[in-house]
Amino acid sequence: MEKLLLKPEEAAGMLGLGRAKVYAMVAAGELPSVKLGRRCVRIPIEHLRTWLQERLKQVDCNQQ
């Protein structure tokens, strides 16, 4: 079964980014996330996919 929530480290691996970059993006509100408790941050897999698709569309629009 596929995970519904990813740790920032897992999202970083999927995106090919560093862990610190993902944490910075979450802190800046650039990457959708859910905070569970005081320190537990998770990234919903569906939100990550949607976020990535939106970014890819922006790249396609800029290249045309």
C-alpha positions in Angstrom: 0.0 0.0 0.0 1.2 3.5 -0.9 1.9 5.9 1.9 -0.5 8.9 2.2 1.9 11.1 4.2 5.6 11.4 3.5 8.4 12.5 5.8 10.3 15.5 4.4 13.3 13.2 3.8 11.1 10.9 1.7 9.7 13.8 -0.3 13.2 15.1 -0.8 14.3 11.7 -2.2 11.3 11.6 -4.5 12.0 15.1 -5.8 15.7 14.7 -6.1 16.3 17.5 -3.6 18.2 17.8 -0.3 16.4 17.3 3.0 17.3 20.9 4.1 15.8 22.3 0.9 12.5 20.5 1.5 12.4 21.7 5.1 13.1 25.3 3.9 10.3 25.0 1.3 7.9 23.7 3.9 8.9 26.6 6.3 8.4 29.2 3.5 5.0 27.7 2.6 6.1 26.8 -0.9 5.5 23.1 -0.4 2.1 21.9 1.0 2.5 20.1 4.4 0.6 19.0 7.5 1.9 19.6 11.0 1.1 16.8 13.4 1.9 17.8 16.9 4.7 20.3 17.6 7.5 19.0 15.5 6.1 16.3 13.2 5.8 17.6 9.6 4.4 15.4 6.9 3.7 16.0 3.2 0.6 14.5 1.8 1.5 12.5 -1.3 -1.5 13.8 -3.3 -0.6 17.4 -2.5 3.0 16.7 -3.6 1.8 15.3 -6.9 -0.5 18.3 -7.5 2.2 20.8 -6.5 4.6 19.1 -8.9 2.1 19.1 -11.8 1.5 22.8 -11.3 5.2 23.5 -11.4 5.6 21.4 -14.5 2.8 23.3 -16.2 4.5 26.6 -15.4 7.7 25.4 -17.0 5.8 24.3 -20.1 4.0 27.7 -20.4 7.3 29.6 -20.0 9.0 27.6 -22.7 6.3 28.3 -25.3 
